[in-house]
C-alpha cells in the first residue's frame, strides 16, 4: 500500500487497468449487488435537499418506494446505502437506451442539481474503507466489470487515471497531482 497524506492506496489502484465499458455491462453495477450504493453521512442532506428535482427522472416504482421508506437504509454492516427496489436495483436507477444510469446524475447533467452522484458511485471500482485514522482506497474486482478491465488493459489506463475526476472531487486537484508525481517516482519499484 502507498500512503499519501491521510489516504492508504492499494497498489492495485495504481497498477490495475480499468475503463468503464457501458456498451458491454449496460450499467449492471446500478442493479446488482446485495445493497445499494454506499453513502456518506454528509451526502444525505444534499440528496434530501434535491430529491424533488431528482424524482421526475425516476420510475413510478422508485417514487413509491421513496414515499414509503426514503432513499437510504443501512447495509448488513450498519453502513449507509441507497435504498433498493425489490429486484435489487438502486432506487435512483433509470434505464436509458438499454443502459442503466443514475437519475441523480441525469438531473445534474440537466442542471437541476449541483450534486453529481454519490462519491462511491463516482469512484467505482475504488471502494473507500476506514483504516484507523486513514481512509483506504481499494480496488473492488467484480466479474460484471471484466469488459472494463479488458478495455483498460487495451487502452493502458490504470484505475487511478481513469478516476482522475472522481479522485479530484474527493481529495482535490493538488492531492491528485501529488499522487501522479509519487506514482511516477515509484513506478519501477512497484510489486508485480
N, C-alpha and C positions, 0 to 999 in steps of 0.2 A: 504494500500500500504506500501511497505517496501522501505526505502531509503538506497541505497548502493552506496557510493561515489556520482557521479552525475546522478545516474540512479534510477528512481522510478519503482519498480517492483510490479505488481499486485499480490495479494495473490493467484489468480488462477494459475499463472505461477509456484508457489511453491506447490500448493495443488492438482491441477487437474492432472490426469494421461493421458499419450499420448505416443504411439509408432506407427510411420507410418506403415501402412499395405498396401503396394503396391499391394499385391495379391488381395486385396478387392477393392481398389479405382482405381487401374490402372494408378495413377498419374493424377487424374482429376483436381488437383489444377493448373496444367500447361495449361489446356484447358478451364476452366470455370472461370466465373467472368466478371466484367464489363470492366476491364482494365488489362494490362499486369502486370508483377512483378514490384513492386516499386524499383527504382534505386536511389542510392546516387550520387550526382554530381561527387564525386571523382572516381566512378566506370566507368563513361563514357569514359575517355581517356584510361583506362585499357582495356575495351572491344573493343574500336576502334582500339587500337594497335594490338590486337589479332584476329580481325574479319576475316582476310584472312585465318587463320588456323582453325577457327571455321566453316566457310562457307561449307566446304566439308561434314560436318556432317548433314547439314540442307537440307530440301526438295527444290525442284526446285521453288515451290511457295514462300517459305520463302526467297530464294535468290533473286527472282524477287522483292519481297516487300522491301528487304534491299536496292536494287538498286534504287527503286522508292522513298521510304520515310525514310530510315535509320532504326536503331534498337531501337530508343526510341522516345517517344512522351510525352505529358503531359496529366494527367488524368483530371477528372472533377473539381478537386480542385487545379489544377496547379502544381501538383507533378510529378516528372519524373517517367516513367514506360516503360517497354519494349513494343515495337510495337506488335500489334496482327494481325493475319491473319483474313480474312473475317468471318470465322466461330467462331472466338474468341480465338483460341489457340495462345499462345506466339510464337513469331517469331523464338525463339530458341528451340521450342519443336521438339523432334524426337520420333518416335514410334519404339520400340524395343521389340520383343517377346510379343506383345499385350499390352505393357505398354508405357505410355508417360513418357519421360525423358528429361533431359536438354542437348542440343547439346554442350553448353559451358562446362558442367561437363564431358561429354564424351570426349571432346578434352583435358580436364585436366587429366582425367584418362589415356589417351594415351600419356601424357607427352608433349602435343603441346602448353600448356599454363600454367602459374603459378596461374591463376585466376580460382578458383573452380566453382563459380557461384555467382550471386548477393547475398549479405548478407541477403536480405529479403526472398529469397528462402531457404537459408541455415537455417535461424532462424524460418521458419514456423513450428508451428502455432502461434509463437510470432510475433506481429506487433509492430514496434517502432513508437512512436509519439513524437512530441516536446511538452514539458510541461514547458513553461517559459524557464529557463536556464537548465532544466533537459531533459533527454530522458526518456520516459515512455515505459515500456515493458508490453504489454497487450496480453492476450490470445484471439486469433481470433477463435471463435467457428463457425464451418461451417458443415452443415449436411453431406457433402461429406467425412468428416473425422470421422464419427460415428464409423467405424470399428477401427480406430486408437485409439479412446477413449476407446473402449471396450478392445482392446489388451493391452493398457497402464494400465487399471484397473486390468486386468488379471495378468499382469506381475509386477504390483505395481511400475510403473516407472513414477514419476512426470515429468511434462514438462521440467523443468529446467535441470533435469538429462539426459533426452532424448536428449536435445540440448546442452550438455556439449561442444562438439567440436565447434559448431557454436558460443556459448557464449564466449568461449576462443578465437576464431578467432576475434570476435568483441571487446572484452574488456580485453583480456589477461588471462593467467593462474592464476596469483596471484589474480586477481579480482574474478575469479570463485571459487578458493579455499576459499577465504574470504566469498563469498556468501554461500558456503556449511557450513562453521563454523557458520555464522549468522543463517541459517535455523535450524541447529542442536540446537542452543541455544534457539530459539523461538518456536520450533516445538509444544510444549504443549500449547502455548499461542495464536496460530493462530485461527482466527474466523472460525466457521463451515460453 
